[in-house]
Amino acid sequence: GKANLKLKWSKCSFAKNILKVLGHVVTKEGVGPDPEKLEVVENFPSPAVGHSTANKVKRVQSFLGLCSYYRRHIQNFA
């Protein structure tokens, strides 16, 4: 069947050397993490002293989830 998809020309671009999509950068060399998105990982707040243990656990889980999104680009990620 038909998907009935339509393009919005104002959101289309053609003949690009770099494509940013879903937190990744696609070039002729391959796919890699978007450097702008990696800043979020680098600047992720650490669990603060004085917060509850549950809050600290939640922050660590959030950080691991964020890192896991880029796991294919992180050597020895396990």
N, CA, C and O atoms as a GROMACS GRO file, in nm:
protein
  312
    1GLY      N    1   0.080  -0.118   0.000
    1GLY     CA    2   0.000   0.000   0.000
    1GLY      C    3   0.085   0.126   0.000
    1GLY      O    4   0.207   0.121   0.015
    2LYS      N    5   0.020   0.235  -0.017
    2LYS     CA    6   0.088   0.364  -0.020
    2LYS      C    7   0.100   0.421   0.121
    2LYS      O    8   0.009   0.406   0.203
    3ALA      N    9   0.211   0.487   0.148
    3ALA     CA   10   0.234   0.548   0.278
    3ALA      C   11   0.176   0.688   0.286
    3ALA      O   12   0.157   0.741   0.396
    4ASN      N   13   0.147   0.748   0.172
    4ASN     CA   14   0.091   0.882   0.165
    4ASN      C   15   0.180   0.985   0.236
    4ASN      O   16   0.130   1.071   0.309
    5LEU      N   17   0.310   0.975   0.214
    5LEU     CA   18   0.406   1.070   0.271
    5LEU      C   19   0.420   1.191   0.181
    5LEU      O   20   0.410   1.181   0.059
    6LYS      N   21   0.442   1.305   0.244
    6LYS     CA   22   0.462   1.429   0.167
    6LYS      C   23   0.585   1.500   0.218
    6LYS      O   24   0.613   1.501   0.338
    7LEU      N   25   0.660   1.560   0.127
    7LEU     CA   26   0.779   1.636   0.163
    7LEU      C   27   0.742   1.782   0.184
    7LEU      O   28   0.659   1.838   0.112
    8LYS      N   29   0.806   1.843   0.284
    8LYS     CA   30   0.791   1.986   0.304
    8LYS      C   31   0.920   2.048   0.252
    8LYS      O   32   1.025   2.034   0.315
    9TRP      N   33   0.914   2.115   0.139
    9TRP     CA   34   1.033   2.165   0.071
    9TRP      C   35   1.118   2.255   0.159
    9TRP      O   36   1.240   2.257   0.145
   10SER      N   37   1.056   2.330   0.250
   10SER     CA   38   1.134   2.418   0.338
   10SER      C   39   1.222   2.340   0.435
   10SER      O   40   1.316   2.395   0.491
   11LYS      N   41   1.191   2.212   0.455
   11LYS     CA   42   1.272   2.129   0.544
   11LYS      C   43   1.366   2.036   0.469
   11LYS      O   44   1.438   1.958   0.531
   12CYS      N   45   1.366   2.043   0.337
   12CYS     CA   46   1.452   1.958   0.255
   12CYS      C   47   1.581   2.030   0.219
   12CYS      O   48   1.583   2.151   0.199
   13SER      N   49   1.688   1.953   0.211
   13SER     CA   50   1.815   2.007   0.161
   13SER      C   51   1.881   1.898   0.078
   13SER      O   52   1.869   1.779   0.108
   14PHE      N   53   1.951   1.941  -0.025
   14PHE     CA   54   2.010   1.846  -0.119
   14PHE      C   55   2.157   1.878  -0.139
   14PHE      O   56   2.201   1.990  -0.115
   15ALA      N   57   2.234   1.779  -0.184
   15ALA     CA   58   2.376   1.793  -0.216
   15ALA      C   59   2.456   1.843  -0.096
   15ALA      O   60   2.539   1.933  -0.110
   16LYS      N   61   2.431   1.785   0.021
   16LYS     CA   62   2.503   1.821   0.143
   16LYS      C   63   2.619   1.724   0.164
   16LYS      O   64   2.609   1.606   0.131
   17ASN      N   65   2.729   1.773   0.219
   17ASN     CA   66   2.843   1.688   0.254
   17ASN      C   67   2.827   1.626   0.392
   17ASN      O   68   2.884   1.521   0.421
   18ILE      N   69   2.749   1.693   0.477
   18ILE     CA   70   2.728   1.646   0.614
   18ILE      C   71   2.578   1.647   0.642
   18ILE      O   72   2.508   1.744   0.612
   19LEU      N   73   2.529   1.537   0.701
   19LEU     CA   74   2.389   1.527   0.738
   19LEU      C   75   2.382   1.499   0.888
   19LEU      O   76   2.439   1.401   0.936
   20LYS      N   77   2.313   1.584   0.961
   20LYS     CA   78   2.292   1.563   1.104
   20LYS      C   79   2.154   1.502   1.122
   20LYS      O   80   2.054   1.558   1.079
   21VAL      N   81   2.151   1.386   1.187
   21VAL     CA   82   2.024   1.317   1.208
   21VAL      C   83   2.029   1.236   1.337
   21VAL      O   84   2.121   1.157   1.359
   22LEU      N   85   1.930   1.256   1.421
   22LEU     CA   86   1.914   1.180   1.546
   22LEU      C   87   2.040   1.175   1.631
   22LEU      O   88   2.074   1.070   1.684
   23GLY      N   89   2.109   1.287   1.644
   23GLY     CA   90   2.227   1.293   1.729
   23GLY      C   91   2.353   1.237   1.666
   23GLY      O   92   2.454   1.220   1.734
   24HIS      N   93   2.348   1.209   1.536
   24HIS     CA   94   2.464   1.156   1.465
   24HIS      C   95   2.496   1.244   1.345
   24HIS      O   96   2.411   1.320   1.297
   25VAL      N   97   2.618   1.234   1.297
   25VAL     CA   98   2.662   1.305   1.178
   25VAL      C   99   2.698   1.201   1.073
   25VAL      O  100   2.777   1.110   1.100
   26VAL      N  101   2.641   1.213   0.955
   26VAL     CA  102   2.667   1.120   0.845
   26VAL      C  103   2.747   1.194   0.739
   26VAL      O  104   2.704   1.297   0.688
   27THR      N  105   2.866   1.140   0.706
   27THR     CA  106   2.951   1.196   0.601
   27THR      C  107   2.990   1.083   0.508
   27THR      O  108   2.950   0.968   0.528
   28LYS      N  109   3.067   1.114   0.405
   28LYS     CA  110   3.112   1.008   0.314
   28LYS      C  111   3.207   0.912   0.385
   28LYS      O  112   3.225   0.799   0.340
   29GLU      N  113   3.267   0.956   0.496
   29GLU     CA  114   3.356   0.869   0.573
   29GLU      C  115   3.279   0.771   0.662
   29GLU      O  116   3.333   0.668   0.702
   30GLY      N  117   3.155   0.803   0.693
   30GLY     CA  118   3.076   0.715   0.778
   30GLY      C  119   2.987   0.792   0.873
   30GLY      O  120   2.957   0.909   0.853
   31VAL      N  121   2.945   0.722   0.978
   31VAL     CA  122   2.854   0.778   1.078
   31VAL      C  123   2.930   0.798   1.208
   31VAL      O  124   3.006   0.710   1.249
   32GLY      N  125   2.908   0.912   1.272
   32GLY     CA  126   2.972   0.940   1.400
   32GLY      C  127   2.880   1.022   1.487
   32GLY      O  128   2.778   1.072   1.440
   33PRO      N  129   2.914   1.037   1.614
   33PRO     CA  130   2.831   1.118   1.702
   33PRO      C  131   2.840   1.266   1.666
   33PRO      O  132   2.946   1.313   1.624
   34ASP      N  133   2.732   1.338   1.684
   34ASP     CA  134   2.728   1.483   1.660
   34ASP      C  135   2.808   1.550   1.771
   34ASP      O  136   2.774   1.535   1.889
   35PRO      N  137   2.914   1.625   1.738
   35PRO     CA  138   2.996   1.690   1.841
   35PRO      C  139   2.915   1.780   1.935
   35PRO      O  140   2.948   1.790   2.054
   36GLU      N  141   2.811   1.843   1.885
   36GLU     CA  142   2.727   1.927   1.971
   36GLU      C  143   2.655   1.843   2.076
   36GLU      O  144   2.637   1.887   2.189
   37LYS      N  145   2.615   1.723   2.039
   37LYS     CA  146   2.545   1.635   2.133
   37LYS      C  147   2.643   1.576   2.234
   37LYS      O  148   2.605   1.546   2.347
   38LEU      N  149   2.769   1.558   2.194
   38LEU     CA  150   2.869   1.505   2.287
   38LEU      C  151   2.897   1.603   2.399
   38LEU      O  152   2.937   1.563   2.508
   39GLU      N  153   2.877   1.732   2.374
   39GLU     CA  154   2.894   1.832   2.480
   39GLU      C  155   2.797   1.805   2.595
   39GLU      O  156   2.830   1.828   2.711
   40VAL      N  157   2.678   1.755   2.562
   40VAL     CA  158   2.580   1.721   2.666
   40VAL      C  159   2.637   1.611   2.755
   40VAL      O  160   2.622   1.616   2.877
   41VAL      N  161   2.703   1.512   2.695
   41VAL     CA  162   2.763   1.403   2.772
   41VAL      C  163   2.877   1.458   2.858
   41VAL      O  164   2.886   1.426   2.976
   42GLU      N  165   2.963   1.540   2.798
   42GLU     CA  166   3.077   1.594   2.870
   42GLU      C  167   3.035   1.685   2.986
   42GLU      O  168   3.103   1.689   3.088
   43ASN      N  169   2.924   1.756   2.970
   43ASN     CA  170   2.880   1.851   3.072
   43ASN      C  171   2.767   1.797   3.160
   43ASN      O  172   2.703   1.874   3.232
   44PHE      N  173   2.742   1.667   3.154
   44PHE     CA  174   2.635   1.608   3.233
   44PHE      C  175   2.667   1.628   3.381
   44PHE      O  176   2.778   1.597   3.424
   45PRO      N  177   2.572   1.678   3.460
   45PRO     CA  178   2.601   1.704   3.601
   45PRO      C  179   2.625   1.575   3.679
   45PRO      O  180   2.554   1.476   3.661
   46SER      N  181   2.723   1.579   3.766
   46SER     CA  182   2.750   1.463   3.851
   46SER      C  183   2.649   1.462   3.966
   46SER      O  184   2.594   1.566   4.001
   47PRO      N  185   2.627   1.344   4.024
   47PRO     CA  186   2.537   1.339   4.140
   47PRO      C  187   2.591   1.428   4.251
   47PRO      O  188   2.705   1.412   4.294
   48ALA      N  189   2.511   1.521   4.296
   48ALA     CA  190   2.556   1.621   4.392
   48ALA      C  191   2.558   1.565   4.534
   48ALA      O  192   2.475   1.483   4.572
   49VAL      N  193   2.656   1.613   4.610
   49VAL     CA  194   2.664   1.579   4.751
   49VAL      C  195   2.542   1.638   4.819
   49VAL      O  196   2.504   1.752   4.791
   50GLY      N  197   2.481   1.563   4.908
   50GLY     CA  198   2.364   1.613   4.979
   50GLY      C  199   2.232   1.566   4.920
   50GLY      O  200   2.129   1.574   4.987
   51HIS      N  201   2.234   1.518   4.797
   51HIS     CA  202   2.111   1.465   4.739
   51HIS      C  203   2.087   1.324   4.792
   51HIS      O  204   2.180   1.257   4.836
   52SER      N  205   1.964   1.280   4.787
   52SER     CA  206   1.930   1.147   4.836
   52SER      C  207   1.996   1.041   4.749
   52SER      O  208   2.033   1.065   4.634
   53THR      N  209   2.011   0.923   4.806
   53THR     CA  210   2.069   0.812   4.732
   53THR      C  211   1.984   0.779   4.610
   53THR      O  212   2.037   0.749   4.504
   54ALA      N  213   1.852   0.785   4.625
   54ALA     CA  214   1.763   0.757   4.512
   54ALA      C  215   1.786   0.856   4.399
   54ALA      O  216   1.784   0.818   4.282
   55ASN      N  217   1.807   0.983   4.433
   55ASN     CA  218   1.833   1.086   4.333
   55ASN      C  219   1.965   1.060   4.262
   55ASN      O  220   1.975   1.074   4.141
   56LYS      N  221   2.066   1.021   4.339
   56LYS     CA  222   2.198   0.991   4.280
   56LYS      C  223   2.189   0.872   4.186
   56LYS      O  224   2.248   0.874   4.077
   57VAL      N  225   2.117   0.769   4.226
   57VAL     CA  226   2.100   0.650   4.142
   57VAL      C  227   2.030   0.688   4.012
   57VAL      O  228   2.069   0.643   3.905
   58LYS      N  229   1.927   0.771   4.022
   58LYS     CA  230   1.853   0.814   3.902
   58LYS      C  231   1.944   0.891   3.808
   58LYS      O  232   1.935   0.873   3.686
   59ARG      N  233   2.030   0.978   3.860
   59ARG     CA  234   2.123   1.055   3.776
   59ARG      C  235   2.224   0.964   3.707
   59ARG      O  236   2.254   0.983   3.589
   60VAL      N  237   2.275   0.865   3.780
   60VAL     CA  238   2.370   0.771   3.720
   60VAL      C  239   2.301   0.690   3.610
   60VAL      O  240   2.359   0.668   3.504
   61GLN      N  241   2.178   0.646   3.636
   61GLN     CA  242   2.103   0.572   3.535
   61GLN      C  243   2.079   0.658   3.410
   61GLN      O  244   2.089   0.608   3.298
   62SER      N  245   2.047   0.784   3.430
   62SER     CA  246   2.025   0.875   3.317
   62SER      C  247   2.153   0.891   3.236
   62SER      O  248   2.149   0.889   3.113
   63PHE      N  249   2.265   0.906   3.305
   63PHE     CA  250   2.393   0.921   3.236
   63PHE      C  251   2.428   0.796   3.157
   63PHE      O  252   2.472   0.805   3.042
   64LEU      N  253   2.408   0.679   3.217
   64LEU     CA  254   2.437   0.554   3.146
   64LEU      C  255   2.346   0.536   3.025
   64LEU      O  256   2.391   0.486   2.922
   65GLY      N  257   2.222   0.577   3.036
   65GLY     CA  258   2.131   0.571   2.922
   65GLY      C  259   2.177   0.662   2.810
   65GLY      O  260   2.172   0.624   2.692
   66LEU      N  261   2.222   0.782   2.845
   66LEU     CA  262   2.273   0.877   2.746
   66LEU      C  263   2.397   0.820   2.677
   66LEU      O  264   2.409   0.827   2.555
   67CYS      N  265   2.489   0.765   2.756
   67CYS     CA  266   2.611   0.706   2.698
   67CYS      C  267   2.577   0.584   2.612
   67CYS      O  268   2.640   0.562   2.508
   68SER      N  269   2.480   0.508   2.654
   68SER     CA  270   2.442   0.388   2.580
   68SER      C  271   2.391   0.422   2.440
   68SER      O  272   2.406   0.341   2.348
   69TYR      N  273   2.332   0.539   2.424
   69TYR     CA  274   2.285   0.582   2.292
   69TYR      C  275   2.401   0.592   2.193
   69TYR      O  276   2.384   0.568   2.074
   70TYR      N  277   2.519   0.627   2.244
   70TYR     CA  278   2.638   0.642   2.159
   70TYR      C  279   2.735   0.524   2.172
   70TYR      O  280   2.851   0.536   2.133
   71ARG      N  281   2.689   0.412   2.227
   71ARG     CA  282   2.778   0.299   2.257
   71ARG      C  283   2.855   0.246   2.137
   71ARG      O  284   2.967   0.198   2.152
   72ARG      N  285   2.798   0.254   2.019
   72ARG     CA  286   2.870   0.202   1.901
   72ARG      C  287   2.991   0.287   1.866
   72ARG      O  288   3.076   0.244   1.788
   73HIS      N  289   2.999   0.407   1.923
   73HIS     CA  290   3.112   0.496   1.897
   73HIS      C  291   3.210   0.501   2.014
   73HIS      O  292   3.310   0.572   2.008
   74ILE      N  293   3.181   0.425   2.122
   74ILE     CA  294   3.267   0.425   2.241
   74ILE      C  295   3.337   0.290   2.248
   74ILE      O  296   3.275   0.186   2.268
   75GLN      N  297   3.469   0.294   2.232
   75GLN     CA  298   3.547   0.171   2.234
   75GLN      C  299   3.537   0.105   2.371
   75GLN      O  300   3.545   0.173   2.474
   76ASN      N  301   3.518  -0.025   2.375
   76ASN     CA  302   3.510  -0.107   2.496
   76ASN      C  303   3.393  -0.071   2.586
   76ASN      O  304   3.398  -0.094   2.706
   77PHE      N  305   3.287  -0.014   2.529
   77PHE     CA  306   3.169   0.017   2.609
   77PHE      C  307   3.098  -0.112   2.643
   77PHE      O  308   3.066  -0.192   2.555
   78ALA      N  309   3.074  -0.134   2.770
   78ALA     CA  310   3.003  -0.256   2.813
   78ALA      C  311   2.918  -0.227   2.934
   78ALA      O  312   2.852  -0.317   2.986
   0.00000   0.00000   0.00000
